Amino acid sequence: MQGIEPKLHTSLMGRMECFRVLLQEAMDDVESQSSDIWTQISELNELYEDYLLNKKNLENSIKNYRDYHNNLRRKLTVKLREARKKAREKS
C-alpha cells in the first residue's frame, strides 16, 4: 500500500509543476489573456483538490485494511490458543 501514495504524489506534483511553469510564463507574457490565466489557476486548484481527496480516500482505505487485519489476527489468536489447549489436554 505504501507504493501507491508516492506514485500518485509524484505524478500529481509533476503535473502541478508543469502548471506552475505555464502560469509563470503566462505572468511573464504581457500579451497573455487574463481568462487563460484564471482557467489555468482553476485547473491547478481542481488538481490539488483531487489530490487531497485521493489522499484522504487512500488513508481511509489503509485504516480500514489495518482494522480488518487486526480483527482477523485477534480471532486467529483466540482459535490458536484453543487449539493448543485442546492439544495439551489430549496429551
VEXFI-295424 format. One record per residue (C-alpha): x, y, z. Coordinates in pm, whole numbers, plus 32768, in hexadecimal, padded with zeros to 4 digits. Layout:
XYZ;...
This chain:
800080008000;811F80EB8041;818580EF7ED0;803A817E7E5D;804782D07F08;81AB832C7E9A;815782D67D2F;801883A37D3E;80CD84BC7DF1;81ED84BE7CF4;810184BF7BCC;802E85D27C60;815986A57CC5;81E386857B63;809D87027ACF;8088881A7BD0;81ED88847B7D;8191888C7A0C;8067896B7A5C;81428A477B36;823A8A797A1B;811F8AC7792A;808E8BC17A1F;81E18C647A51;82118C8078DA;80B28D1078B8;80FD8E1379C4;823E8E737911;81878E9477C4;80E08FE777C6;80078F93769B;7F6B8E5F773B;7DF78E5D777A;7D8C8E7478E4;7C768D7678A7;7D7E8C737844;7E3B8CB87985;7D018C8F7A58;7CAC8B4E799F;7E048AC279EC;7DEC8B307B56;7C998A877B7D;7D2189497AD8;7E43894C7BCC;7D55897A7CEF;7C7A88597C76;7DAE877F7C52;7E1587CC7DB6;7CB587857E38;7CB986357D80;7E0785E67E23;7D7F86327F7D;7C4A855C7F3D;7D1D84397EBB;7E0684577FE4;7CE1845480D8;7C4883248029;7D94826F8032;7DC382B981A4;7C63823681E9;7CA880FB811F;7DEA80BC81DD;7D3880F1832A;7C1F800482C7;7D187EFD8254;7DDE7F1C8397;7CA07EF78468;7C327DC8839D;7D8A7D2983BB;7D987D668534;7C3E7CCE8565;7CA07B9884A0;7DE27B778566;7D217B8B86B1;7C2D7A7D8640;7D49799F85CA;7E0679CD8710;7CD7795D87D8;7CA5782A86FB;7E1877D8870E;7E1077E7888B;7CE177028891;7D8D760A87A8;7EC87607887F;7DF975D689BA;7D4074B0891E;7E8B741B88A8;7F1974318A0B;7DE073948A9E;7DFD726B89B1;7F6972308A0B;
